[in-house]
């Protein structure tokens, strides 16, 4: 199942996408409205919601704005240095345990929304990533059972203000400027994709030029490992997001460096999931 959240005429909506890319769905003023994806995942209601949305009207993409698939994640856990080539280009050792930091829902923009370069920095970098969405709660989850806890996947641009990020050994400030992360354009349930999204190609383009090109097989800690490791001390809850890390090719590691600037367009494409597209604007 492929879900697309949207707004139309000021109202929230949710649609199901068929194999041909056509959308059918409902808006929040419809009596059959199943709620947003945050609520649907929390109540384990994806299949039921899909059936309800299929009975809704056809949704014309030109009439809607794509919205964030998830707006109220209890936890947004981001994994750094999870591709060996990215760790190497960052002059850091590949970790023996996932390097984790947090982001907050409030600084995300949807597909088609504007990423905002802050006025205090010119070091606005892109990071294309796959996001795993937790669908079943658990703590101390065994690796062999970990994928049973994943409801599905989306795409993330972990936009990073590099000079602020690297001022300290804690990355939080540089990863949480307003409107610097992007999420979407859709949410794809796990049954639609290879187990653990193995073998999917991830490509980041800036103004049409390929900047990152990798496969999820290159993850140091695949999705099952991340779920197991991150749950060792905390309960993962439905709707929690795990951003699985970015491959090499980030702007800060290039010579000369390449950072996003107003007017740029950044696109992150993940095979079988979709393409997340955002323009960059000035603060």
C-alpha positions in Angstrom: 0.0 0.0 0.0 1.2 3.5 -0.9 -0.3 6.4 1.1 -0.1 10.1 0.2 -1.1 12.8 2.7 -2.2 16.1 1.2 -4.1 19.3 1.8 -6.8 20.7 -0.4 -8.7 23.9 0.1 -7.3 24.1 3.6 -8.4 20.6 4.6 -6.2 17.7 5.4 -6.6 14.6 3.2 -5.2 11.1 2.8 -5.1 9.1 -0.4 -4.1 5.6 -1.5 -2.1 5.3 -4.7 -2.7 2.5 -7.1 -0.1 0.8 -9.4 -0.7 3.3 -12.1 -0.1 6.3 -9.8 -3.7 7.3 -9.6 -4.9 8.6 -6.2 -8.2 8.0 -4.4 -9.0 9.3 -1.0 -10.9 11.4 1.5 -10.5 14.7 3.3 -11.1 15.3 7.0 -14.6 16.6 6.5 -15.7 13.3 5.0 -17.7 11.1 7.5 -15.5 8.1 6.5 -12.2 10.0 7.1 -9.9 7.4 8.7 -7.6 10.0 10.3 -4.0 10.8 9.5 -1.2 8.3 9.2 0.1 9.1 12.7 -3.2 7.9 14.2 -3.6 5.0 11.7 -0.2 3.5 12.4 -0.7 3.8 16.1 -3.9 1.8 16.0 -2.5 -0.7 13.4 -5.2 0.3 11.0 -3.4 0.6 7.6 -5.3 -2.2 5.8 -8.6 -0.9 7.0 -7.7 2.7 6.1 -6.6 1.6 2.6 -10.0 0.0 2.0 -11.9 3.1 3.1 -9.7 5.4 1.0 -10.2 3.3 -2.1 -13.9 4.0 -1.8 -13.2 7.8 -1.9 -13.2 10.0 -4.8 -10.4 10.4 -7.4 -7.8 12.9 -6.3 -6.3 15.2 -9.0 -2.7 15.8 -8.1 -2.9 19.3 -9.6 -5.5 20.2 -7.0 -3.6 19.2 -3.9 -0.4 20.0 -2.0 1.4 17.0 -0.8 1.7 17.1 3.0 4.0 15.4 5.5 3.1 11.7 5.9 3.9 11.9 9.6 3.7 15.1 11.7 3.6 13.8 15.3 6.3 11.1 15.6 7.0 10.4 19.3 10.7 9.9 18.4 12.7 10.8 15.4 15.9 8.8 15.7 18.6 9.6 13.1 21.6 7.4 12.5 24.9 9.0 11.4 27.8 7.5 9.7 25.9 4.4 8.6 27.6 4.0 5.3 31.3 3.1 5.4 32.1 5.4 2.5 30.4 8.4 4.2 32.3 7.7 7.5 35.5 7.7 5.5 34.8 10.9 3.6 33.9 12.5 7.0 37.3 11.4 8.4 35.6 9.4 11.1 35.8 5.7 12.0 33.0 3.5 11.0 31.0 2.9 14.2 30.7 -0.4 16.1 27.3 0.7 17.4 24.9 3.1 15.7 25.7 6.7 16.1 22.3 8.2 17.0 21.0 11.8 17.3 17.5 13.2 17.3 15.5 15.6 15.2 12.1 17.1 15.9 8.9 17.1 13.9 8.7 20.9 13.9 11.6 21.4 11.5 10.3 19.1 8.6 8.8 20.3 5.4 6.9 18.1 2.9 7.6 17.2 -0.6 7.3 20.4 -2.7 7.8 22.5 0.4 10.7 25.0 0.7 13.9 24.1 2.6 15.1 27.2 4.3 18.8 28.2 4.3 19.4 30.1 7.5 20.9 33.5 7.3 23.6 32.7 9.9 25.2 30.0 7.7 26.2 29.2 4.2 26.9 25.5 5.0 23.5 24.0 4.3 24.1 20.4 3.2 21.9 17.7 1.8 21.7 14.1 3.0 19.5 11.6 1.3 18.1 8.8 3.5 15.5 6.0 3.8 13.2 6.3 6.8 11.8 3.3 8.6 8.4 3.8 10.4 7.8 1.7 13.4 4.4 -0.1 13.4 4.5 -2.3 16.5 5.9 -1.4 19.9 8.8 -3.2 21.4 11.8 -3.1 23.6 15.0 -5.2 23.4 13.8 -6.6 20.1 15.7 -9.5 18.7 17.2 -8.9 15.3 15.4 -11.9 13.8 12.1 -10.3 14.8 13.0 -6.7 14.2 11.4 -6.2 10.7 8.0 -7.4 12.2 8.0 -4.0 14.0 8.4 -1.9 10.9 5.2 -0.7 9.2 6.8 0.8 6.2 9.2 3.4 4.7 9.5 6.9 3.4 12.3 9.3 2.2 14.2 11.9 4.2 16.5 14.8 3.5 18.5 15.3 6.6 19.4 18.9 5.8 22.4 19.8 8.0 23.9 23.2 8.9 27.4 21.8 8.9 29.3 24.6 10.7 26.8 24.5 13.6 26.7 20.7 13.6 30.5 20.4 13.9 31.1 23.1 16.5 30.6 20.4 19.3 30.5 16.6 19.5 26.8 16.8 19.9 25.1 17.4 16.6 21.6 18.5 17.7 21.8 22.2 17.0 23.1 21.8 13.4 20.5 19.2 12.7 17.4 21.1 13.9 17.2 24.5 12.3 13.7 25.4 11.3 12.5 24.0 7.9 15.8 22.3 7.1 14.6 18.6 6.9 12.2 17.2 4.3 10.1 14.0 4.5 7.9 12.3 1.9 6.4 12.3 -0.6 4.6 9.1 0.4 4.6 6.3 2.9 5.0 2.8 1.5 4.1 -0.3 3.6 6.8 -2.8 4.2 5.0 -5.6 2.2 5.4 -3.6 -1.0 9.2 -3.6 -0.7 12.1 -6.0 -0.3 12.6 -7.1 3.3 14.4 -4.3 5.2 14.5 -2.3 1.9 17.5 -4.3 0.9 19.1 -3.6 -2.5 17.3 -0.3 -3.2 19.1 2.4 -5.0 19.3 5.8 -3.4 20.2 8.9 -5.5 20.4 12.5 -4.5 20.5 15.2 -7.2 21.2 18.9 -6.8 19.9 21.0 -9.7 19.8 17.7 -11.7 23.4 16.7 -11.0 23.9 13.4 -9.2 25.6 14.0 -5.8 24.9 10.7 -4.0 24.4 7.3 -5.6 24.4 4.2 -3.5 22.4 1.1 -2.5 20.9 0.2 0.8 23.0 -2.9 0.8 25.8 -0.6 1.8 24.3 0.2 5.2 26.7 -0.7 8.0 23.7 -1.4 10.2 20.7 -2.5 8.1 17.2 -1.7 9.2 16.8 -4.9 11.3 20.0 -4.1 13.2 18.9 -0.6 13.8 15.6 -1.6 15.2 17.2 -4.1 17.5 20.1 -1.9 18.7 17.9 1.2 19.2 15.3 -0.8 21.2 17.9 -2.1 23.7 17.1 0.6 26.2 14.0 2.4 24.9 10.6 1.2 23.8 10.0 1.9 20.1 6.4 3.0 19.6 4.2 2.9 16.6 4.8 6.1 14.5 8.4 6.5 15.6 10.8 7.3 12.7 14.3 5.9 12.2 16.3 7.8 9.6 18.8 5.1 8.5 21.8 7.3 7.4 23.2 8.8 4.3 25.9 7.6 1.8 28.9 9.4 0.5 28.8 12.4 -1.7 27.6 15.0 0.8 28.5 18.6 0.0 30.8 19.2 2.9 33.2 16.4 1.8 33.5 17.6 -1.8 36.5 19.6 -3.1 35.4 22.2 -3.6 32.5 22.0 -1.2 29.0 22.2 -2.5 26.3 23.6 -0.3 22.6 24.2 -1.0 21.7 27.9 -1.7 18.5 29.7 -2.5 17.1 28.7 -5.9 18.6 25.2 -5.8 16.4 22.2 -6.2 17.3 19.0 -4.3 15.7 15.7 -5.2 16.2 12.4 -3.4 15.0 9.3 -5.2 14.7 5.8 -3.6 13.9 2.9 -5.9 10.3 1.6 -5.5 9.5 4.3 -2.9 9.5 7.6 -4.8 11.2 11.0 -5.3 11.3 13.7 -2.7 11.7 17.2 -4.3 12.3 20.5 -2.6 13.4 24.0 -3.5 15.8 26.0 -1.3 14.9 29.5 -0.2 16.5 32.1 1.9 15.4 32.7 5.5 
